[in-house]
Structures are given as structure tokens and as C-alpha cells.
Amino acid sequence: MRDEYDFSNGIKNPYMKQAKTTITIRLDKATVEYFKNLAEQVNMPYQTLINSYLADCAAKKKKPELVWNFECGE
């Protein structure tokens, strides 16, 4: 084996999946538990399941139905 290899003229693997971005996100404990339990049922890692769900929402351009449940001034 060589001590060093020169990959400066290498090309990217065209068959490699698109790289994912690492982020930090804060989720409710109950939400994480829900996806972990669901992931066990469908036999897939929970982060993959969350990513798949969010990708589906993005592809369908779904928007959340937000209901703000608080009263001001009380």
C-alpha cells in the first residue's frame, strides 16, 4: 500500500444518494416517543421515519393547521 493517495482528480460517485444535512432540533418528548414507537412497528430507524414523514409533507406542500390555545391578559 502507498503512504499517500492523490484523489484530486477523482469524480463523485453518481450512484451515491444525496447527502443529508445535520441539524439540531428540539422536539417534545412525547413526539419523539411517538415516532420511536411507530418506527419499531414499521421496523425502521426513528430518524429515518421522521425524515420520510417530513419529506412527504414537503413533496405534497402540506401546511400545518395551527391552533393557538392561549388567552392574552389572563
C-alpha positions as CSV (number, residue, x, y, z in Angstrom):
1,M,0.0,0.0,0.0
2,R,1.1,3.6,-0.6
3,D,1.7,6.0,2.2
4,E,-0.5,8.6,0.4
5,Y,-3.1,8.6,-2.3
6,D,-4.0,11.5,-4.6
7,F,-7.7,11.9,-5.1
8,S,-7.6,15.4,-6.5
9,N,-8.6,14.2,-10.0
10,G,-11.4,11.9,-8.6
11,I,-15.0,12.2,-9.5
12,K,-18.0,11.9,-7.2
13,N,-20.0,8.7,-7.2
14,P,-23.0,9.3,-9.4
15,Y,-24.9,6.5,-7.7
16,M,-24.5,7.9,-4.2
17,K,-27.6,9.1,-2.5
18,Q,-28.0,12.9,-1.9
19,A,-26.2,13.8,1.3
20,K,-28.3,14.8,4.3
21,T,-27.8,17.9,6.3
22,T,-27.1,17.6,10.0
23,I,-29.3,19.9,12.2
24,T,-30.2,20.3,15.8
25,I,-33.9,20.4,16.5
26,R,-35.8,20.5,19.8
27,L,-38.9,18.2,19.9
28,D,-41.3,17.4,22.6
29,K,-40.5,14.2,24.4
30,A,-44.0,12.8,23.6
31,T,-43.4,13.5,19.9
32,V,-40.1,11.7,19.9
33,E,-41.6,8.7,21.8
34,Y,-44.5,8.6,19.3
35,F,-42.0,8.3,16.3
36,K,-39.8,5.8,18.2
37,N,-42.8,3.5,18.9
38,L,-44.0,3.9,15.3
39,A,-40.5,3.2,14.0
40,E,-40.4,-0.1,15.9
41,Q,-43.7,-1.1,14.4
42,V,-42.6,-0.5,10.8
43,N,-39.0,-1.7,11.5
44,M,-37.1,1.4,10.6
45,P,-34.9,3.9,12.5
46,Y,-37.0,6.7,14.0
47,Q,-34.9,9.5,12.5
48,T,-35.4,7.9,9.0
49,L,-39.2,7.8,9.8
50,I,-39.3,11.4,10.8
51,N,-37.3,12.4,7.7
52,S,-39.6,10.4,5.5
53,Y,-42.7,12.0,7.0
54,L,-41.3,15.5,6.6
55,A,-40.2,14.8,3.1
56,D,-43.7,13.6,2.3
57,C,-45.2,16.8,3.8
58,A,-42.7,18.9,1.7
59,A,-43.5,17.0,-1.5
60,K,-47.2,17.5,-1.0
61,K,-46.6,21.1,0.1
62,K,-48.6,20.4,3.3
63,K,-49.0,23.3,5.7
64,P,-49.7,22.8,9.4
65,E,-53.1,23.6,10.8
66,L,-52.1,25.7,13.8
67,V,-54.4,26.3,16.7
68,W,-53.1,28.8,19.2
69,N,-54.7,27.9,22.5
70,F,-54.0,30.7,24.9
71,E,-55.7,33.8,26.2
72,C,-53.9,37.1,26.4
73,G,-54.0,39.2,29.6
74,E,-55.1,36.5,31.9
